[in-house]
């Protein structure tokens, strides 16, 4: 699975509660900081319109889509909006296969080896390890050892710049970052500081791997 190879250790910005009005400025700050994967969870009003707004100004190499995708109908709505990234909190084989069939990138949530293998069989491009507070680096290492070697693992939940290295050492390929990066109506300066902090941690990890 080489879909994430152009961007080592990709960071997915989880923009829960993002409004269409906020989206252009939030997107600009994150793109300037180096983020290229953005998801807007669908369980807040205006998510699809916010995805539209992000896509209007997104760089060509950006991967924009939705989180909290629970149904096949959700996948269709994101596809119609132009989104290409489908992130779920759970393992729903019908959602995964539907997204993959339409050329979208599926990152379903899993917490056990059983769920992980079910997700891969359905066509998942990577696995969201959620909630990561329940899946410490030692558990990631154990899961990584039994999964296909090219399976991208993305811990999500409680991720901070200071704990990323332990997860990468255990086999994580990237991260999903939510409330520690973005919250609704966040001050722009605070968003910029958080984005730069996460990107600095990412750069250190990439440089250490070279």
Beta strands, then each sheet from edge to edge (+ up, - down):
strand 1: 11-14
strand 2: 37-41
strand 3: 63-67
strand 4: 85-87
strand 5: 105-110
strand 6: 126-129
strand 7: 152-156
strand 8: 174-177
sheet 1: 1+ 2+ 3+ 4+ 5+ 6+ 7+ 8+ 1+
end
